[in-house]
Amino acid sequence: MSGPAARFRSALRAAWGEHGAWAVLLVSFGAGLVLAWPAGLDHWLLLPSLSLLTAAKGMTQRARRTGRGWLGLSAAGILGALLALPAVARAPVPYAVLALLAAPFLATYFSRADSPAWTRSLPVELYGTALLASSAGLGLLGPGRPGPGAALLAWLLVGSLFLPGVLRARLPKCPVPLLRASTLGLAAGGVAVLLLFVMEGLIAPWGSVAAVSFVEDACGALRIPRWTTKRLGVTLTVKSSAAALLLALAWRLRS
């Protein structure tokens, strides 16, 4: 009895190891639900689907590094894929495009999951964060929905909130000028995206308050606070989550 129980706890720890991915996924998906409300059953099924697939991502590392846990990994991946089928059936083309975009990341991650130098590298983390942010637009796909154009805009708007934080999280340990400049560039790009949405009337003007999130990223890059990694992660998650909700409301309630 202790054997299966121990394996189950180990699988849960491996899945929870992707807590940063969970944060981006749940916040992005939640912002997308605000935009797509009321969501259909197929959209609601995407939440456990994406959660299981994200858990499988963490379980892949454990399986590749220890040789154990393949059964749980396979079950999570298959069940996650099955739960996504109703949404995919309603909008096959956009999901096929998203799958093609995700394929290089998934192939790289699976083939290099036994190497932290790869799975935690900056390009892989930026790529993965951008893909997770795409969940903001999934509820906008399908018959009777705004469509791929709106989904792409939601992806851009919500994704821009998280990308500066990926770089910023590395600054305390690696405060090189290029990384600092890149963080500032992504923060400035986020402000530009936000202003463009306001000018085009896609979001209400009061949504520009969300720019505070980018300003905080820029300030944190210029003068790196002496925070623990945990505190920095919590700060980035909370401020990005609040900004994402604000922007989703500003889009939904625009005049």
N, C-alpha and C positions, 0 to 999 in steps of 0.2 A: 504493500500500500504506500509505503514511504517513497518507493521508487517513482511511480507515476506522479505522486504529489510533488516531489522534488523537481521532476522534469517540468511540470506545469508551472511551478513558481519560477523556475529558470526561464521559461518561455515568456512569462509575463514581464520579468525584469528586462529581457532582451527587447521586448516590444516597447516598454516604457523608456528604454534608452534613447528613443527617438522623440523625447519630450519637446525639443525645439521644433521638429517637424509637425508634431501634434498641434502645437500652438499656432503655427502659421496656417495649417489646414483648417482648424476649427474656427479661427477668426475669419479667414477668407470665406469659408463656406457660410458662416453666419451672416457676413455682410451680403453675400449673394442671396441668401434667403430674404433679407430685407428688401432687396431689389425685385425679387421674383414673387413676393408674397401675393396671394396665397399659393404655396408650392403644392405640386401634385405628389402623389404617392411615389412616382418614379424618382422625383427629386429628393424626397425624404430617404429613400433607399440608398441614395448616393452617400449619405453620411456614414452608415455602418460599412458600406463598401469601401470608401476611401480610408476609413479608420483601420479596417482590416489590412488593406494594402500597405498603409503606412507602418502598421505593426509588423507586417511581413518584411519590410525593409530592415527593421532592426533585428529581426530574427535571422535574416540572411547573414548578417555579420557573425552572429553566434554559431550558426550552422557551418559556415565556411572556416571559422577559426578553431572550432572544437570537433567538427564532424558529427555533432548531435543536434537534434531538433528539426530534422528535415520533414518529419511527418506534420508537426505543428505549422511549420512554414508553408508547406504545400496546402494544408487545409485552409489556412488564413488567405492565401493567394487565390485559391479556387472559389471559396465562398465570397470573397470580395469581388471577384470578377462576375460571379453569378448575380449578385445583388445589383450590379451596374447595368445588367442587360436590359431592363425595362427603359431606362433613360437612353441607352445607346440605340435601342430599336426606334425611339421617337426622333432621334436626330443622328443618324449614322455617320454622315459626312463630317461634321465638326469633331465628333469623337474620334473618327479615324485620323483626322489631322492631328489632334492632340496626342493620339497614340504614337504617331510617327515622330512627333517632337519629343516624346518621352522615351522612345526606343533607345537612342544613344546613351541617355543617362542610365536607364535600367541595365543595359548591356555592360556599361562600364562599371556600374556599382556591383553587379552580380559577379563579374569576372575578377574584380579587385576587392571584394568585401573582406578578404583576409588581410588587407593592408590598410591600416589606419592612415598612413601617409596619403593614400588615394582617396578613401571615403571622406576624410576630413579636409581635403585640399580645398582651397578657395574656389577654383572653377566648379568643382562638383557641388559645393554648398550653395553657390550662387545659382547654378543650374537647377538644383533641387528645390530651392526656395521659390524660384520663378514658376516651376511646375506646380508646386503646392498652391501658390497664389491663384492659379488658373481655376481653382474650385469656386472662386467668387463669381465666375460667369456661367457655371454649369446649369444653374436654375433658369437661365435665360434662353436655353436651347429647347427646341421642340416645337410642335405645332401650337399656334396661338401664343407664342412667346416672342419677345423682341428679336431674337435670332443671333447668329454668329457675330454680327457687327457689335451689338451691345455687349455680348459676352467678352469680346476682345477688349472693349473699352473698360469693362469692369476688371478684367485681368490686369490691364495696365495701371488703373487707378489704385487698386488694392495692393498689387505687387510692388509698386513704387514705394510703399510704406515700409516694406520689410527689407529690401535689398541694402539700403545704407547700413542697417544694423548688422548684416552679415560681415561686412568689412570692419565696422566699428568694434565688433566683439574681439577682433584680433589685435587691435591697436595697443591695449595694455601690455601684451607680450611681444609685440613686433611693431613699435612706433616708427616705422620707416616713412620717409617723405612721400613715396609713391602711394602707399596705402592710405595715408592721411589725405592726400590730394584726391584719391579715388573716392573716398568716403564723402568728401566735400562735394565732389562732382555729382555723385548719386543723389545727395541731399538737394543740391541745386536743381538737378533734373526733376526730382519729385515736386519741388515748388513750381517749376515750369509746367509740368503736367497738370497740377492742380489749378493754376491760373488759366491754362488753356481750357479746361473743363468749365470754369466759371465764365470765361469770356464767350464760350460757345453756347452757354445756357444749359449745359448738361447737368450741372449741379447748382443749387441755390447759392448766392453769394456768401451767406453765413457759413457755408461749408469750408470757406478759405481759412477758418480758424484751425483746421487740421494742419495747416502749414507749421504750426508750433512744433509738431513732431519732427519735421525736417530741420527746423532751427535748432532743436535740442540735439539732433544728430550732429549738426555742424559744430555746435559749441563743444560737444563731447569729443569731436575729432581735433579741434584746435587746442583744447586744454583737457587732456585725458584725466578723468576723475580717478582717484585711487579707490576703486570699488573692487569687491570680490567678484569673481566670475558669476556666481549665483545672483548677486545683487544686480549686476549689469544685465544679465539675462532677463530677470524679472522686470526691470525697468523698461527694457526694450519691448518686451511682450505687452506690458500694460499700456504704455503710451501708444504703441501701434494698434492695439486692439481698440482703444478709445477713438483713435483717429479713423480707423476703418468703419466703425459704427457710425460716427458722425458723418463721414462722407456718404455712406450708404443712405442715411436718412436725408442728407442734403440732395441726393440724386432723386430719391423717391418722392420727396416733398417739394421739389422745385416748382416754382409757379409757372 
